[in-house]
């Protein structure tokens, strides 16, 4: 059990370290932190007020509700800084893209909001 506890602590420290390395990115794109109560980043799929945010999970950071007009720039920036972050962390990170959020306006219009998962 001690090893599992040490491994979980290591992962949590690496996630916090990853968050620190991404702070400039979050500031540049004005992405606020939002604490999640559950391990399900898709639970906000149909909320009324859609705002971009990032949350920390046990092995990844999830950036949710990325509007269509900012997605390409954000993804390009993350991929640009990925080698530097990996070098600092001493481990590989995986970037996964999602196109899944829809916001319906008066049931006549919908927009796809994207998400990015950055995993250690």
QUIJO-V211695 format. One record per backbone hydrogen bond with DSSP energy under -1.0 kcal/mol. NH is the residue of the N-H (numbers start at 1). CO is the residue of the C=O. If there is no record, write none. Layout:
NH&CO, NH&CO
This chain:
5&1, 6&2, 7&3, 8&4, 9&5, 10&6, 11&7, 12&8, 13&9, 14&10, 15&11, 16&12, 17&13, 18&14, 19&15, 20&16, 21&17, 22&18, 26&22, 27&23, 28&24, 29&25, 31&26, 34&54, 43&40, 45&42, 47&44, 53&64, 54&32, 55&62, 57&60, 61&118, 62&55, 63&116, 64&53, 66&114, 70&67, 71&67, 74&70, 75&71, 76&72, 77&73, 78&74, 79&75, 80&76, 81&77, 82&78, 85&81, 86&82, 87&83, 88&84, 89&85, 90&86, 91&86, 94&119, 96&117, 98&115, 100&113, 101&113, 103&111, 105&109, 108&105, 113&101, 114&66, 115&98, 116&63, 117&96, 118&61, 119&94, 120&59
